[in-house]
Amino acid sequence: MTIGYAVWPRREFFLAPGPRLTHVTHPRLSALLNEVAQASELATPEELYLIPEVNAWISRRGGRTFSGGRMVIALGLPLLAVLTPSQLRAVLAHEFGHEQGGDTILGGWIYGARLAMVRAGQNIHSSGWSGVLMYPLLWYSKLFLRITSVIARRQELIADAQAARIAGPEVAGHALTTTEAAVIAFDRYLRFEVLPVLDRGYRPPLAQGFDRYFRNQRDLAIETLETVPTQNRIDPYQSHPPLKERLSALGCAEAVRLPQSGEPSALSLLENPETFEADLLGRLTNQTIARRSKPITWEELSGPEGIDLIHSKTWDVVFRESGPRLSGITVQDLAGLAKDPEAFGRKVIPRKMLSKDYIAYSNHIVGVALARTLRKAGWSIRKEPGLPFQLKKGDATVEPFEVFSRLREEPAAAAWNKEAGRMGIGLLDLGHPGSGSSQP
């Protein structure tokens, strides 16, 4: 009775994943959607939504758990920011490949079955019979997930083949690589660029900032993809094949290296994308905070006033705690201190930490002290999305939060004192910004 009730099909209630886009208000995106639908010999989806993730999906909504409904497609605003229109065409063709193959109906059945298993487990546990009944349910659930994951991976390769047929294998390969690299980059972008600004009560342009961030970080994201070891044994529960397998199936294994493209961003297909950003950012974080925050441009955030607005309070806290312990330490002393960053961290951080935390936090303390000291000496500061803080004076450039970690490498340490002397900053006291020579 308990299991039967849990697995009985429920009516699925669809909750909009983001703002809905209409064919009238976004004619260019709709034209591309119609073109790919026709090439796939399918009708145009009834509904199109904008979502806040690096993702795209097609599904059937509004029917019962195991049947029918209307065709719905969702496109991520961050994904549009990094894809070209040609690559978006490949992504749409891939999604229509799922619909053409009947995956959306099967996907709804699988999703419903997984929910039913979760409900069954919860009901069994609450009934007090978990010790007796959970083991067969757990065994069956694992078997079900293994089998459906094999099917899902096969479906992805078939959908990739459709993308290659409609957009071309190389474009489809580049779209796959860009998407996977963007997933890695977007998480970092949110944590290190967007959330610190939102915490101060300001809302930066989400898509425009990610476009800049990805341009500056895409080589690093690609390197991350390339360093992922080839798995001899695929995770049996993984629903997507590894990127290298997908590229190999397309016949474009080298597509992991992205060429520079003269095409604009696919974001150009949207009309006034900035009007959706408060809603989408709220879905990623908190709707109330996102809507109440003040809009601010990345140009404003990149300059000294924007940097002070977002970072000065945090830097002041760090310097109040460790600044007195930096007294007497000059810029040229950093090369020697970087040889044992843990010992340096224990000296300047007045609280207990793990060894690795002393090392990581010492980099931050040196960065804060360098930034404050060089600004007092007349250097200008700038911060672009995806790039480190930069201090400049004349033709000299210092990246304050990168210096201490780089000085652990012997060649960099050997050249530091000479370089610091050339820039006229070697004798600046990190504990007393403004003291010492600063003349080049």
C-alpha positions as CSV (number, residue, x, y, z in Angstrom):
1,M,0.0,0.0,0.0
2,T,2.8,2.5,1.0
3,I,4.8,1.8,-2.1
4,G,1.8,1.7,-4.4
5,Y,0.6,5.1,-3.1
6,A,4.1,6.6,-3.5
7,V,4.6,5.5,-7.1
8,W,1.1,6.4,-8.4
9,P,1.5,9.0,-11.2
10,R,0.9,12.6,-10.1
11,R,-0.1,15.6,-12.2
12,E,2.9,17.7,-12.9
13,F,2.6,21.4,-12.1
14,F,4.9,23.6,-14.1
15,L,6.6,26.5,-12.4
16,A,8.1,29.0,-14.9
17,P,12.0,28.8,-14.6
18,G,12.5,32.4,-15.6
19,P,10.9,35.3,-17.5
20,R,9.0,34.2,-20.6
21,L,10.1,35.5,-24.0
22,T,7.6,36.0,-26.8
23,H,8.0,35.8,-30.6
24,V,6.8,39.4,-30.9
25,T,9.2,41.0,-28.4
26,H,12.3,39.0,-29.5
27,P,11.9,38.6,-33.3
28,R,15.6,37.8,-34.0
29,L,15.8,35.0,-31.4
30,S,12.5,33.7,-32.6
31,A,13.6,33.7,-36.2
32,L,16.6,31.5,-35.3
33,L,14.4,29.2,-33.2
34,N,12.0,28.8,-36.1
35,E,14.8,28.1,-38.6
36,V,16.3,25.4,-36.4
37,A,12.9,23.9,-35.7
38,Q,12.1,23.7,-39.4
39,A,15.5,22.1,-40.1
40,S,14.7,19.5,-37.4
41,E,11.2,19.0,-39.0
42,L,9.5,20.0,-35.8
43,A,7.0,22.7,-34.7
44,T,8.3,25.7,-32.9
45,P,8.0,25.3,-29.1
46,E,4.9,26.9,-27.6
47,E,6.9,28.6,-24.8
48,L,10.4,30.0,-24.5
49,Y,12.0,31.0,-21.2
50,L,15.2,32.8,-20.1
51,I,17.0,31.1,-17.2
52,P,19.9,32.2,-15.1
53,E,22.2,29.2,-15.6
54,V,24.8,28.2,-18.3
55,N,22.3,25.7,-19.7
56,A,19.6,25.0,-22.3
57,W,16.9,22.4,-22.2
58,I,13.7,21.3,-23.9
59,S,10.9,19.5,-22.2
60,R,7.3,18.6,-22.2
61,R,5.2,20.4,-19.5
62,G,1.6,20.4,-18.3
63,G,0.7,16.7,-18.8
64,R,0.6,14.0,-16.2
65,T,3.9,12.5,-14.8
66,F,4.2,10.0,-17.6
67,S,2.7,11.7,-20.6
68,G,2.3,14.5,-23.1
69,G,2.0,18.2,-22.5
70,R,3.3,21.3,-24.4
71,M,6.8,21.8,-25.7
72,V,8.9,24.2,-23.7
73,I,12.4,25.4,-24.3
74,A,14.7,27.3,-21.9
75,L,17.9,29.2,-22.7
76,G,20.4,30.5,-20.2
77,L,21.2,34.2,-20.2
78,P,24.9,33.5,-19.3
79,L,25.0,30.9,-22.1
80,L,23.8,33.5,-24.6
81,A,26.5,35.8,-23.4
82,V,29.4,33.5,-24.4
83,L,28.0,31.7,-27.5
84,T,27.9,33.1,-31.0
85,P,24.7,32.9,-33.0
86,S,26.2,30.0,-35.0
87,Q,27.0,28.1,-31.8
88,L,23.5,28.8,-30.4
89,R,22.1,27.3,-33.6
90,A,24.0,24.1,-32.7
91,V,22.7,24.1,-29.2
92,L,19.1,24.6,-30.4
93,A,19.6,21.8,-32.9
94,H,20.9,19.5,-30.1
95,E,17.8,20.3,-28.0
96,F,15.5,19.7,-30.9
97,G,17.3,16.4,-31.4
98,H,16.0,15.3,-27.9
99,E,12.5,16.2,-28.9
100,Q,12.8,14.5,-32.3
101,G,14.0,11.3,-30.7
102,G,11.2,11.3,-28.1
103,D,13.6,11.9,-25.3
104,T,11.4,14.6,-23.8
105,I,8.5,12.2,-23.2
106,L,10.9,9.5,-21.9
107,G,12.7,12.1,-19.9
108,G,9.4,13.1,-18.2
109,W,8.7,9.4,-17.4
110,I,12.2,8.9,-16.0
111,Y,12.0,12.1,-13.9
112,G,8.6,11.0,-12.6
113,A,9.9,7.5,-11.8
114,R,12.8,9.0,-9.8
115,L,10.4,11.3,-7.9
116,A,8.3,8.2,-7.2
117,M,11.3,6.4,-5.8
118,V,12.1,9.3,-3.5
119,R,8.5,9.4,-2.3
120,A,8.5,5.7,-1.7
121,G,11.7,5.9,0.3
122,Q,10.2,8.8,2.4
123,N,6.9,6.9,3.0
124,I,8.7,3.7,3.9
125,H,11.0,5.5,6.3
126,S,8.0,7.3,8.0
127,S,6.1,4.0,8.3
128,G,8.7,2.5,10.6
129,W,9.6,-0.4,8.2
130,S,12.7,1.2,6.7
131,G,15.0,-1.6,7.9
132,V,13.0,-4.3,6.1
133,L,11.9,-2.5,2.9
134,M,14.6,0.0,2.1
135,Y,17.2,-2.5,0.9
136,P,15.2,-3.8,-2.0
137,L,14.1,-0.3,-2.9
138,L,17.7,0.9,-2.8
139,W,18.9,-2.0,-4.9
140,Y,16.2,-1.3,-7.5
141,S,16.8,2.4,-7.5
142,K,20.5,1.9,-8.2
143,L,19.7,-0.5,-11.0
144,F,17.1,1.9,-12.5
145,L,19.6,4.8,-12.4
146,R,22.3,2.8,-14.0
147,I,20.1,1.7,-16.9
148,T,18.5,5.1,-17.5
149,S,21.9,6.8,-17.3
150,V,23.2,4.6,-20.1
151,I,20.1,5.5,-22.2
152,A,20.6,9.2,-21.4
153,R,24.3,9.2,-22.5
154,R,23.2,7.5,-25.8
155,Q,20.5,10.2,-26.3
156,E,23.1,13.0,-25.8
157,L,25.3,11.5,-28.6
158,I,22.3,11.2,-30.9
159,A,21.4,14.8,-30.2
160,D,25.0,15.9,-30.8
161,A,24.8,14.2,-34.2
162,Q,21.7,16.3,-35.1
163,A,23.6,19.5,-34.0
164,A,26.5,18.5,-36.3
165,R,24.0,17.9,-39.2
166,I,22.3,21.3,-38.9
167,A,25.2,23.5,-37.7
168,G,28.3,21.6,-38.8
169,P,30.5,19.3,-36.8
170,E,33.1,21.9,-36.0
171,V,30.6,24.5,-34.8
172,A,28.8,21.8,-32.8
173,G,32.1,20.9,-31.2
174,H,33.0,24.5,-30.3
175,A,29.5,25.0,-28.8
176,L,30.0,21.9,-26.6
177,T,33.5,23.1,-25.5
178,T,32.3,26.7,-24.9
179,T,29.4,25.5,-22.8
180,E,31.4,23.2,-20.6
181,A,34.1,25.8,-20.1
182,A,31.5,28.5,-19.3
183,V,29.9,26.2,-16.6
184,I,33.3,26.2,-14.9
185,A,33.8,30.0,-15.3
186,F,30.3,31.0,-14.3
187,D,30.6,29.6,-10.8
188,R,33.8,31.5,-10.3
189,Y,32.3,34.6,-11.8
190,L,29.4,34.6,-9.4
191,R,31.6,33.9,-6.3
192,F,34.4,36.4,-7.0
193,E,32.8,39.1,-9.1
194,V,29.1,39.3,-8.6
195,L,28.4,38.3,-5.0
196,P,30.9,40.8,-3.4
197,V,29.1,43.6,-5.3
198,L,25.7,42.4,-4.4
199,D,26.7,42.1,-0.7
200,R,27.4,45.8,-0.8
201,G,23.9,46.6,-2.1
202,Y,24.7,47.0,-5.8
203,R,23.7,45.0,-8.8
204,P,26.1,44.7,-11.8
205,P,25.0,43.7,-15.3
206,L,25.0,39.9,-15.1
207,A,25.4,39.0,-18.8
208,Q,27.8,41.8,-19.8
209,G,30.1,41.0,-16.9
210,F,30.1,37.3,-17.7
211,D,31.0,38.1,-21.3
212,R,34.0,40.0,-20.1
213,Y,34.9,37.5,-17.5
214,F,34.8,34.6,-19.9
215,R,36.9,36.4,-22.5
216,N,39.5,36.9,-19.8
217,Q,39.2,33.5,-18.3
218,R,38.3,31.2,-21.1
219,D,41.9,29.9,-21.7
220,L,42.1,29.0,-18.0
221,A,38.7,27.3,-18.2
222,I,39.8,25.4,-21.3
223,E,43.0,24.3,-19.6
224,T,40.8,23.0,-16.7
225,L,38.8,20.9,-19.2
226,E,42.0,19.6,-20.8
227,T,43.5,18.5,-17.5
228,V,40.5,16.4,-16.6
229,P,41.9,12.8,-16.9
230,T,40.3,10.5,-19.4
231,Q,38.1,8.2,-17.4
232,N,38.8,4.5,-18.0
233,R,35.5,3.8,-16.3
234,I,32.6,6.1,-16.8
235,D,30.5,7.0,-13.7
236,P,27.5,4.7,-14.1
237,Y,25.2,7.4,-12.8
238,Q,26.5,10.2,-15.2
239,S,23.8,11.3,-17.6
240,H,26.2,13.0,-20.1
241,P,29.2,11.4,-21.8
242,P,32.6,13.0,-21.1
243,L,33.5,16.0,-23.4
244,K,36.3,14.1,-25.2
245,E,34.0,11.3,-26.1
246,R,31.4,13.7,-27.4
247,L,34.0,15.6,-29.5
248,S,35.4,12.3,-30.8
249,A,31.9,11.1,-31.9
250,L,31.6,14.4,-33.8
251,G,35.0,13.8,-35.5
252,C,36.4,17.1,-34.1
253,A,38.5,16.0,-31.1
254,E,40.6,19.2,-31.5
255,A,37.6,21.5,-31.1
256,V,38.6,21.9,-27.4
257,R,40.8,24.8,-28.5
258,L,38.4,27.6,-29.3
259,P,39.2,30.0,-32.2
260,Q,38.7,33.7,-31.9
261,S,35.4,34.5,-33.7
262,G,34.4,37.7,-35.4
263,E,30.7,37.0,-34.6
264,P,28.9,39.0,-32.0
265,S,27.5,37.3,-28.8
266,A,24.2,35.5,-29.1
267,L,23.1,38.0,-26.5
268,S,22.6,40.4,-29.5
269,L,19.5,38.3,-30.5
270,L,17.7,39.5,-27.3
271,E,15.9,42.8,-27.1
272,N,16.9,44.8,-24.0
273,P,18.4,41.8,-22.0
274,E,19.2,44.1,-19.1
275,T,15.5,44.2,-18.3
276,F,15.6,40.6,-17.1
277,E,18.7,40.8,-15.0
278,A,17.2,41.7,-11.6
279,D,14.8,38.8,-11.9
280,L,17.4,36.3,-13.0
281,L,20.0,37.4,-10.4
282,G,17.3,37.1,-7.8
283,R,16.6,33.5,-8.8
284,L,20.3,32.8,-8.3
285,T,20.6,34.6,-5.0
286,N,17.7,36.3,-3.3
287,Q,14.8,38.1,-5.1
288,T,14.4,40.8,-2.5
289,I,18.1,41.7,-2.3
290,A,18.5,41.6,-6.0
291,R,15.5,43.9,-6.7
292,R,16.4,46.4,-3.9
293,S,20.1,46.7,-4.9
294,K,21.2,49.7,-6.9
295,P,22.3,49.2,-10.5
296,I,26.0,49.8,-11.2
297,T,28.1,49.4,-14.4
298,W,31.2,47.4,-14.7
299,E,33.0,50.6,-15.9
300,E,32.2,52.2,-12.5
301,L,33.3,49.1,-10.6
302,S,36.6,48.8,-12.5
303,G,37.9,52.2,-11.4
304,P,39.3,53.4,-8.0
305,E,35.9,54.7,-6.7
306,G,34.2,51.4,-7.5
307,I,36.9,49.4,-6.0
308,D,36.8,51.4,-2.8
309,L,33.0,51.1,-2.8
310,I,33.1,47.3,-2.8
311,H,36.4,46.3,-1.2
312,S,37.7,49.1,1.1
313,K,35.7,48.0,4.2
314,T,37.0,44.4,3.9
315,W,40.6,45.6,3.2
316,D,40.4,48.0,6.2
317,V,39.4,45.1,8.5
318,V,42.3,43.0,7.2
319,F,44.7,45.8,7.7
320,R,43.5,46.8,11.1
321,E,44.2,43.2,12.2
322,S,47.5,42.6,10.6
323,G,48.9,46.0,9.6
324,P,50.8,46.6,12.9
325,R,52.5,43.3,12.5
326,L,53.7,44.3,9.0
327,S,55.5,47.3,10.4
328,G,59.2,47.3,9.3
329,I,58.6,44.9,6.5
330,T,59.4,46.5,3.2
331,V,58.4,45.6,-0.4
332,Q,61.8,44.2,-1.1
333,D,61.6,41.9,1.9
334,L,58.7,39.9,0.3
335,A,61.0,37.7,-1.8
336,G,62.7,36.3,1.3
337,L,59.5,36.0,3.3
338,A,57.8,34.1,0.5
339,K,60.2,31.2,0.9
340,D,58.2,30.2,4.1
341,P,54.7,31.6,3.7
342,E,53.3,29.6,6.6
343,A,55.9,31.2,9.0
344,F,55.1,34.6,7.6
345,G,51.3,33.9,8.1
346,R,51.8,32.9,11.7
347,K,53.8,36.1,12.3
348,V,51.2,38.5,10.9
349,I,47.9,36.7,11.6
350,P,46.9,37.1,15.3
351,R,44.7,34.0,15.4
352,K,44.9,30.2,15.1
353,M,44.5,28.7,11.6
354,L,45.3,25.5,9.7
355,S,48.7,25.5,7.9
356,K,47.2,25.8,4.5
357,D,45.0,28.7,5.7
358,Y,48.0,30.6,6.9
359,I,49.5,30.3,3.5
360,A,46.4,31.3,1.6
361,Y,45.6,34.2,3.9
362,S,49.1,35.5,3.9
363,N,48.7,36.1,0.1
364,H,45.6,38.2,0.8
365,I,47.3,40.2,3.5
366,V,50.2,41.0,1.3
367,G,47.9,42.0,-1.5
368,V,45.9,44.3,0.7
369,A,49.1,45.9,2.1
370,L,50.6,46.3,-1.3
371,A,47.4,47.9,-2.7
372,R,47.2,50.4,0.1
373,T,50.9,51.2,0.1
374,L,51.2,51.7,-3.7
375,R,48.0,53.8,-3.8
376,K,49.4,56.0,-1.1
377,A,52.5,56.4,-3.3
378,G,50.4,57.6,-6.2
379,W,49.7,54.5,-8.1
380,S,46.3,54.0,-9.9
381,I,44.2,50.9,-9.4
382,R,41.9,49.0,-11.7
383,K,40.0,45.7,-11.7
384,E,38.3,44.1,-14.8
385,P,36.1,41.0,-14.5
386,G,38.2,37.9,-14.8
387,L,41.5,39.8,-14.3
388,P,43.5,40.4,-11.1
389,F,43.7,43.8,-9.5
390,Q,46.3,45.9,-11.2
391,L,48.2,48.9,-9.9
392,K,49.9,51.2,-12.5
393,K,52.3,54.1,-12.5
394,G,53.8,55.1,-15.8
395,D,54.9,51.9,-17.6
396,A,55.1,49.9,-14.4
397,T,52.4,47.4,-13.4
398,V,52.0,45.4,-10.2
399,E,49.3,42.8,-9.5
400,P,49.2,43.0,-5.7
401,F,47.3,39.8,-4.9
402,E,49.4,37.7,-7.2
403,V,52.9,38.9,-6.0
404,F,53.4,36.8,-2.9
405,S,52.5,33.5,-4.4
406,R,54.6,34.1,-7.5
407,L,57.6,35.0,-5.3
408,R,57.7,31.4,-4.1
409,E,59.2,30.5,-7.5
410,E,63.0,31.0,-7.4
411,P,63.3,32.9,-10.7
412,A,60.6,35.4,-9.7
413,A,62.1,35.9,-6.2
414,A,65.6,36.5,-7.6
415,A,64.3,39.2,-9.9
416,W,62.0,40.9,-7.4
417,N,64.4,43.2,-5.6
418,K,65.8,44.5,-8.8
419,E,62.3,45.0,-10.2
420,A,61.1,46.7,-7.0
421,G,64.1,49.0,-7.1
422,R,63.5,49.9,-10.8
423,M,59.9,50.8,-9.9
424,G,61.0,52.8,-6.9
425,I,58.9,50.8,-4.4
426,G,61.6,48.6,-2.7
427,L,61.8,50.6,0.5
428,L,58.1,51.2,1.0
429,D,57.0,50.0,4.5
430,L,54.0,47.7,4.2
431,G,52.9,48.5,7.7
432,H,53.0,52.2,7.2
433,P,51.6,53.2,3.8
434,G,53.2,56.4,2.6
435,S,56.6,55.9,4.2
436,G,59.8,55.2,2.3
437,S,60.9,56.1,-1.2
438,S,58.4,55.8,-4.1
439,Q,60.3,57.6,-6.8
440,P,61.1,55.5,-9.9
